[in-house]
Amino acid sequence: MPPEPVRRTYKYRFYPTSIQEVELSRTFGCVRLVYNKALHIRSEAWHTERRRIGYHKTSALLTSWKKTEELAFLNEVSSVPLQQALRHLQSGFVAFWQGRTKYPRFKSKRKSRASAEYTRSAFNFRNGQLRLAKMTEPLTIVWSRPLPEGAEPTTITVSRDSAGRWFVCLLMEDRSVKPLPYTTRTVGLDIGLTSLVTLSNGEKISNPKHESRDRKRLAFAQRRLARKTRGSRNRIKARRKVARINARISDQRTDYLHKLTTRLVRENQTIVVEDLNVRGMLKNHKLARAISDASWYQLRYMLDYKCRWYGRELVTVDRWFPSTKICSICWHKYDERLPLTIRE
C-alpha cells in the first residue's frame, strides 16, 4: 500500500524583473486593502448590529467593490489572491471563535508580511517554469533543491520579506516522505538556555546564541536608523540594513534547529519533551531575549511535525509535573523552590 501523501511546502528564492516587481507589489497592496476593508466591515457589523458577516458575504462585497470607480483598480490584479485574503480572514475568525488565537488585526504596510496566494486556476507550472496570472514571463527561481518527482503544486505563495528578498512557496502532496526504520531508542529532552538541549543520555547540545553574536552589529545598525529623518531615503536604507541583520539571525537559527530536530528524529523512536509555557516565560524581562533567541517553540513545532512524518512518537510531559525537583535515581521529590544556580 503506498504511503499517505504529506502536504509539504518547498520554499525558494526568486528574482523578479522590474515589471514583475511592480505587478507583485500592486497585488500585495490590493490584498492588504481587501483584507483590511473586509475586517472593518465585519467588525463594524458585529459591534453596531450584533450581526455576523461570513466569507460568502464579503466575497459578494468584493465583486461590488470592483464595480465602483474608487476601487476599480482591483480589476488590474488577479482575483484569486483577493479571494484567498478573504478566506484567510475567515480562518482567522474561526480560530478566534475557538479560542486558539486573538482577534484578527489589520495588516500594516510596513510591519505585516507582504504576500499573495495563488491557487491552481491562477498559475501555470510546467517544465520547471512558473507563470502567475496577469504575467507573461515566468519567475526566475533559484531551484536550491529538487522538487519531489511527479508532484504538482496545489498552491503558490509569493512573498517579500522586510529585507527585500523575494520568495515563492510551493505547497504540494509529497509521497516521498516515508516512515523511518523502527528503533528501540528513547530519549528525553530538557530544554534550557545554557545548553539548548540536554538529553537523558547525558549529552549536552550547546546553545549557539545567534542573536547575541550579532548583537553589536544589530545595535549599531539600529542606532543609525534612529538618527535618520523619517520619510527620507536614507532611513529606508537604514531600515533595510537592520532587516538584513535580523533575517541573517533568523536564517541561522532555523537552519540549526532543522539539523538538530532531524537528527533527534532519525536516531530515536520516542522523544519526550516538556510542555513549557513559552508565552508566559517571555514575560520575564530578564530572560525574554535569551528565550526568544533559543526559539523553544520552533524547536517543539519541528519535532511535532517531523515525528508525524517519519513514524516517531512525541510524548509531551505536563508542564505542572515537577520533573526538575525529582531525582532520576531514587525518585525523591525536593519540596522547596530550586534556584537557577543549581545545575545538577
Buried (B, 14 or more C-beta within 10 A) or exposed (E): EEEEBBEBEBEBEBEBEEEBEEBBEBBBBBBBBBBBBBBEBBBEBEEEEEEEBEBEBBBEBBEEBBEEEEBEEBEEBBBBBBBBBBBBBBEBBEEEEEEEEEEBEEBEEEEBEBBBBBBEEBBEBEEEEBBBBBBEEBBBBEEEEEBBEEBEBEBBBBBBBBBEBBBBBBBBBBBEBEEBEEEEEBBBBBBBBEBBBBBEEEEEBEBBBBBBEBBEBBEEBBEBBEEBEEEEEEBEEBBBBBBBBBBBBBEBBBEBBEEBBBEBBEBBBBBBBBEBEBEEEBEEEEBEEBBBBBBBBBBBEBBBBBBEBBBBEBEBBEEEEEBEEEEEEEEEEEEEEEEEEEEE
